[in-house]
């Protein structure tokens, strides 16, 4: 079981917003500056920067300043934590549905 619920809470909070999911989608293709991330949106650079800050606080994105440019990239470790948590839940529910299917099948045979 995952022991870092605070990090997961922040990650899911960050993922709850479509703009932040879009930013992560863009970063999945490689690092980008905040200016590059802002191009497809009709939002101010300051608004995109705030979204990036939420992603950074969640651990999903890491930023590094190069002169006047802030480069952003996905944190593979944080994404892996979310993926592990989701995989654990998926396996749990698959097992439960398999059990339910068996119970339903056995109930049909008794009637």
Beta strands, then each sheet from edge to edge (+ up, - down):
strand 1: 32-33
strand 2: 61-66
strand 3: 69-74
sheet 1: 1+ 3- 2+
end
